[in-house]
Structure formats: structure tokens, C-alpha cells
């Protein structure tokens, strides 16, 4: 039987360990980069959400104004139907 070449096996295992270590060092950096990219995207989404919230608030304000105008119109119509031609609202 041939004797195993222990120094060669040790060198091979060390080479494999170095390659694994290189990969292990690359992976966390890649994950960190992905994490930072996702944080950037999350920031963009938050900005868009803030814009949508602002638009929603504007629409709510406009709806409130329209409701007030409709109430005024209803009062004027009620006065006209009642035969009161003075449509000024008190």
C-alpha cells in the first residue's frame, strides 16, 4: 500500500479552507450591500408614502370644502322650495 502524502493533503485542505474563507468574507459583504440597497428602496417607498399621505390630506380638505358648498346649495334650494326667494344664507 502506498503511504498517504500527509503534507500534500494538509496543503490541499489549507487551500480549500482559504477558498472557503474567501467565500465567507465575500458573502457578508454581498449581504450587507443587499441590505443597504433594500434600506435605500425602503427610504424611497417611505418618501412616496409621505407624498401619497400629503395628497390624501389635500383631497380630504377639498372634500370638506365641497361638502360645505353642497350644504349651502341645499339651504338655498330649501329656501326656494319654501317660496322664499331670498337665497342668502344666514
RAJODA-V354760 format. One record per backbone hydrogen bond with DSSP energy under -1.0 kcal/mol. CO is the residue of the C=O (numbers start at 0). NH is the residue of the N-H. E is the energy in kcal/mol with one decimal. If there is no record, write none. Layout:
# RAJODA-V354760
CO	NH	E
CO	NH	E
This chain:
# RAJODA-V354760
3	5	-1.5
4	8	-2.4
5	9	-2.9
6	10	-2.4
7	11	-2.5
8	12	-2.6
9	13	-2.4
10	14	-2.3
11	15	-2.5
12	16	-2.6
13	17	-2.4
14	18	-2.2
15	19	-2.5
16	20	-2.4
17	21	-2.4
18	22	-2.4
19	23	-2.9
20	24	-2.2
21	25	-1.9
22	26	-2.7
23	27	-1.2
25	29	-2.5
26	30	-3.0
27	31	-2.7
28	32	-2.5
29	33	-2.5
30	34	-2.7
31	35	-2.6
32	36	-2.4
33	37	-2.6
34	38	-2.3
35	39	-2.2
36	40	-2.3
37	41	-2.7
38	42	-2.3
39	43	-2.0
40	44	-2.7
41	45	-2.6
42	46	-2.1
43	47	-2.4
44	48	-2.7
45	49	-2.3
46	50	-2.0
47	51	-2.6
48	52	-2.5
49	53	-2.2
50	54	-2.5
51	55	-2.7
52	56	-2.4
53	57	-2.1
54	58	-2.5
55	59	-2.6
56	60	-2.2
57	61	-2.4
58	62	-2.8
59	63	-2.1
60	64	-2.1
61	65	-2.5
62	66	-2.5
63	67	-2.0
64	68	-2.3
65	69	-2.7
66	70	-2.2
67	71	-2.0
68	72	-2.4
69	73	-2.7
70	74	-2.2
71	75	-2.2
72	76	-2.6
73	77	-2.7
74	78	-2.2
75	79	-2.2
76	80	-2.8
77	81	-2.1
78	83	-2.5
79	82	-1.4
84	86	-1.1
